[in-house]
Amino acid sequence: MPACARTPEPCEFMPDDFFRRHSPDDIFPHNHPLEIDLGCGDGTFLIEMAQHYPERNFLGVERLLGRVRGVCKRIQALGLTNAKVLRLESQYTLEWLLAKHSVSRLHLLCPDPWPKARHHKRRLVQQEFLTILENVLTPDGEFLFKTDHPEYFEWVCEEMDTFAQSGGKFSQLPWPADGEQDALFYPKTDFQRHWESQGKTIHRLRYQR
Ligand SMILES: C[S@@+](CC[C@H](N)C(=O)[O-])C[C@H]1O[C@@H](n2cnc3c(N)ncnc32)[C@H](O)[C@@H]1O
């Protein structure tokens, strides 16, 4: 084992090779639809989804080792076999690690809005990201996005419009509120709970490829 390698946590997905694409059955033993929680944080959403949908597989992507360890502990304690965490950079994961057209739903929930103008280039949702997303989603795959930040919400709407105008494949879907007909089972994330406790509104967007 190279000196820099570490032993993966139980329930962590540690790729055998970071320079090849992985299909869903490289990650999970059961070939169920694969959903990705990009920047999964403390894993609250990932775990509740995995408990609710045993017939789907959930991979959290998170760059902070402490958070990865925490989520893995919770997955293991609950005995979930359909949830894992990958410690890797988000965009690299979508662009290079996952097989093309392998992801049925991609959740990007309360990502850092990078509010300062000089940091806007760090925002994840940009034209390049949308091209990568289009390539990794299944033909009818979905992209679900939430933010507490009104200006980032407008930014994402504009990026999606620009992408559509240049031939991108996404079309917006309704996202019925809790209690409405066809409401999605969609647990709140840790950050959503935090922002709502401060009186902030959560904005959401749902697109289909
Ligand atoms: C603002 S938190 C939101 C966490 C969670 N989605 C929630 O709503 O509670 C953003 C998370 O994404 C992770 N993150 C940020 N940039 C990332 C990147 N480029 N690659 C992987 N993880 C990233 C952070 O470490 C953090 O845990």
The ligand as an SDF file (V2000), in Angstrom:
LIG
                    3D

 27 29  0  0  0  0  0  0  0  0999 V2000
  -22.8820   24.2470    2.6100 C   0  0  0  0  0  0  0  0  0  0  0  0
  -22.5430   22.5640    2.8990 S   0  0  0  0  0  0  0  0  0  0  0  0
  -24.1080   21.7700    2.5460 C   0  0  0  0  0  0  0  0  0  0  0  0
  -24.1410   20.3590    3.0350 C   0  0  0  0  0  0  0  0  0  0  0  0
  -25.4630   19.6060    2.7670 C   0  0  0  0  0  0  0  0  0  0  0  0
  -25.7390   19.4880    1.3530 N   0  0  0  0  0  0  0  0  0  0  0  0
  -26.6000   20.2760    3.4840 C   0  0  0  0  0  0  0  0  0  0  0  0
  -27.4110   20.9200    2.8070 O   0  0  0  0  0  0  0  0  0  0  0  0
  -26.6720   20.1410    4.7250 O   0  0  0  0  0  0  0  0  0  0  0  0
  -21.5920   22.1420    1.4700 C   0  0  0  0  0  0  0  0  0  0  0  0
  -20.8780   20.7980    1.6120 C   0  0  0  0  0  0  0  0  0  0  0  0
  -20.2440   20.5120    0.3780 O   0  0  0  0  0  0  0  0  0  0  0  0
  -18.9060   20.1440    0.6020 C   0  0  0  0  0  0  0  0  0  0  0  0
  -18.1570   20.6080   -0.5650 N   0  0  0  0  0  0  0  0  0  0  0  0
  -17.9760   21.8940   -0.9460 C   0  0  0  0  0  0  0  0  0  0  0  0
  -17.2900   21.9590   -2.0950 N   0  0  0  0  0  0  0  0  0  0  0  0
  -17.0280   20.6760   -2.4490 C   0  0  0  0  0  0  0  0  0  0  0  0
  -16.3580   20.0880   -3.5400 C   0  0  0  0  0  0  0  0  0  0  0  0
  -15.8210   20.8550   -4.5070 N   0  0  0  0  0  0  0  0  0  0  0  0
  -16.2710   18.7460   -3.5990 N   0  0  0  0  0  0  0  0  0  0  0  0
  -16.8230   17.9680   -2.6210 C   0  0  0  0  0  0  0  0  0  0  0  0
  -17.4780   18.4720   -1.5620 N   0  0  0  0  0  0  0  0  0  0  0  0
  -17.5820   19.8080   -1.4770 C   0  0  0  0  0  0  0  0  0  0  0  0
  -18.5060   20.8570    1.8790 C   0  0  0  0  0  0  0  0  0  0  0  0
  -17.4330   20.2320    2.5370 O   0  0  0  0  0  0  0  0  0  0  0  0
  -19.8010   20.7990    2.6710 C   0  0  0  0  0  0  0  0  0  0  0  0
  -19.9060   19.6220    3.4440 O   0  0  0  0  0  0  0  0  0  0  0  0
  1  2  1  0
  2  3  1  0
  2 10  1  0
  3  4  1  0
  4  5  1  0
  5  6  1  0
  5  7  1  0
  7  8  2  0
  7  9  1  0
 10 11  1  0
 11 12  1  0
 11 26  1  0
 12 13  1  0
 13 14  1  0
 13 24  1  0
 14 15  1  0
 14 23  1  0
 15 16  2  0
 16 17  1  0
 17 18  1  0
 17 23  2  0
 18 19  1  0
 18 20  2  0
 20 21  1  0
 21 22  2  0
 22 23  1  0
 24 25  1  0
 24 26  1  0
 26 27  1  0
M  CHG  2   2   1   9  -1
M  END
$$$$
